Amino acid sequence: MQTAKRLERIQPSFIRDILSAASESNILSLAGGLPASDHFPLALMANPMAQLAHDPTLFQYGETQGYGPLLSHLKEHYSISEMHRMLICSGSQQGLDLIARAFLNPGEGVAMEAPGYPGALQVFALSGGMIHSVAQNVNGPDIAMLETLFASKKVKMFYAVPDFHNPTGVSWTLEIRQKVATLCRQYDIALVEDAPYRELRFTGDHLPMVSSFCPERALVLRSFSKIATPGIRLGMLSAPAQWLSALLKVKQAADLHSGVPMQSLLLSLLSNPEFPSYIKRLCQCYGERYQALANALESYLGGAFEFASVQGGMFIWLRIPGGDPLDIAKRALSKGVAVVPGNAFYHDDFLPSEAALRLNFSHACPSTLREAVRRLATLLV
Ligand SMILES: Cc1ncc(COP(=O)(O)O)c(C=O)c1O
């Protein structure tokens, strides 16, 4: 059978190919965006997990919007805007897909930073949206370029990852957050704020969400993959009340609702009094792993390979002075290291101004990170 035409717009995933090679036992992987499995909060989840077996009501069909007690908890926990309604989705990735399917007609414009999250590139390409790339600077998107784009093209929404961006780790400054919200208002553009890494800050000051400056036009995606576990596949979408019914229609068509037992388990975890100190320890662990990777890059690679320091999240964006990142990533595999080439994070219309590799520091322990960089250095220096 012939595949649907829209699938032709989806590029093969570099990351998937590299990740499948990365799972081989002799490969040290800096490639995936995997949280630290040795830090999963399984001890905090063990009791509630055992309790699930005693509550058959949780195993019945549930509400499309989500499990009521979880929704109430999240409303309070995240101080959700009075204008907004929430929807539990099967990972924030599904939330993104619901947004694209509910609001983006083929050919309508969606702006996003370049480089950008490949999962978003895929969703927007699949929905038939027209992707417009905006260069990213150290403080966030290039504001002049963003305004020109908003003024000159038919852009319906701006997709953004303002906290510890994937792949660059960049966190937008307060000034950029306010400017972007102002531009979205001025040009009547919806803001899609994707915040899966927001809680993973290990240094620096907490900044307000961009959506807090323009809640009336913001769709906000939260993920529980990085603070609970990815395997439970839960995320949350909040949006102005008048947009919820469109999202609910698509959610219903997609999978009726996200799994209720996992939502109940997540509620138990988030409301456990030990949870805040668990997150603190997790951030501390990521801070140590980041430092181990940064130190190894400095000592093995030297000044020719630059990277900006990050204050949280999971990634370092390593700029390489020459060579094709894809070729380097392939050759790195033969040295026993998996990394993701920067090419994987660009839409076709955007010519990258720099060659880079994305390196993950959340998954491997400090000694593994160091050894991986030592191996990488044998290829690069
Ligand atoms: C920027 C960004 N958004 C969304 C996701 C998807 O997260 P989830 O596991 O909640 O579907 C990821 C996953 O790594 C991501 O990096």
PDBQT file of the ligand as one rigid body, heavy atoms in Angstrom, charges set to zero:
ROOT
HETATM    1  C1  LIG A 401      11.505  20.100  23.687  1.00  0.00    +0.000 C 
HETATM    2  C2  LIG A 401      10.780  18.815  23.901  1.00  0.00    +0.000 A 
HETATM    3  N1  LIG A 401       9.445  18.801  23.865  1.00  0.00    +0.000 NA
HETATM    4  C3  LIG A 401       8.734  17.678  24.063  1.00  0.00    +0.000 A 
HETATM    5  C4  LIG A 401       9.373  16.472  24.315  1.00  0.00    +0.000 A 
HETATM    6  C5  LIG A 401       8.544  15.241  24.500  1.00  0.00    +0.000 C 
HETATM    7  O1  LIG A 401       8.441  14.911  25.847  1.00  0.00    +0.000 OA
HETATM    8  P1  LIG A 401       7.413  13.846  26.401  1.00  0.00    +0.000 P 
HETATM    9  O2  LIG A 401       8.217  12.697  26.899  1.00  0.00    +0.000 OA
HETATM   10  O3  LIG A 401       6.659  14.536  27.491  1.00  0.00    +0.000 OA
HETATM   11  O4  LIG A 401       6.481  13.450  25.287  1.00  0.00    +0.000 OA
HETATM   12  C6  LIG A 401      10.768  16.443  24.373  1.00  0.00    +0.000 A 
HETATM   13  C7  LIG A 401      11.452  15.161  24.626  1.00  0.00    +0.000 C 
HETATM   14  O5  LIG A 401      12.599  15.041  24.781  1.00  0.00    +0.000 OA
HETATM   15  C8  LIG A 401      11.488  17.643  24.158  1.00  0.00    +0.000 A 
HETATM   16  O6  LIG A 401      12.832  17.680  24.192  1.00  0.00    +0.000 OA
ENDROOT
TORSDOF 0
